[in-house]
């Protein structure tokens, strides 16, 4: 994972190469809170694949790249 200031910064860094998937830092923060937010609860259990897929979709990460196998 790489963090960039802007889309322009991404394009400069890529130097003409095709970009992969990019998301705003705000989406990354939402994802991390949803994905890891319950880990310290006493009754924590690992999420199922379906629960993890729902987390991705809840923060707007949809499409083939974000589909869990």
C-alpha positions in Angstrom: 0.0 0.0 0.0 1.3 3.4 -0.9 -0.2 6.8 0.2 -0.1 9.8 -2.1 -1.2 13.4 -1.7 -3.3 13.6 -4.8 -4.2 11.9 -8.1 -1.6 14.1 -9.8 1.0 12.7 -7.4 0.0 9.2 -8.3 0.3 9.9 -12.0 3.8 11.5 -11.5 4.9 8.5 -9.5 3.6 6.0 -12.1 5.5 7.8 -14.9 3.2 6.5 -17.6 2.5 3.1 -16.2 -1.1 2.0 -15.7 -2.5 2.6 -12.1 -3.9 -0.1 -10.0 -6.9 0.5 -7.7 -6.8 3.7 -5.8 -9.1 4.8 -2.9 -9.2 8.0 -0.9 -7.6 7.9 2.6 -11.1 8.6 4.1 -12.3 5.3 2.6 -9.2 3.5 3.9 -10.0 4.9 7.4 -13.6 3.7 7.2 -12.5 0.3 6.0 -9.9 -0.1 8.8 -12.4 0.9 11.5 -15.0 -1.5 10.1 -12.5 -4.3 9.6 -10.6 -4.1 12.8 -12.9 -2.1 15.2 -14.3 -5.2 17.0 -11.0 -7.0 17.5 -10.6 -6.1 21.2 -14.1 -7.1 22.3 -14.1 -10.0 24.7 -16.4 -12.1 22.6 -14.6 -11.4 19.3 -14.7 -14.1 16.7 -13.1 -14.0 13.2 -15.3 -12.6 10.5 -16.7 -14.9 7.9 -15.9 -14.3 4.2 -19.5 -13.1 3.8 -19.0 -10.6 6.7 -15.8 -9.3 5.3 -17.4 -8.9 1.9 -20.2 -6.9 3.5 -17.7 -4.7 5.2 -16.0 -3.9 1.8 -19.4 -3.2 0.3 -20.5 -1.0 3.2 -17.6 1.4 2.5 -18.3 1.4 -1.2 -15.6 -1.0 -2.3 -17.4 -3.1 -5.0 -16.5 -4.7 -8.3 -14.2 -7.5 -9.3 -11.1 -6.2 -7.6 -12.9 -6.2 -4.2 -14.6 -9.5 -4.6 -13.3 -12.0 -2.0 -12.6 -15.5 -3.5 
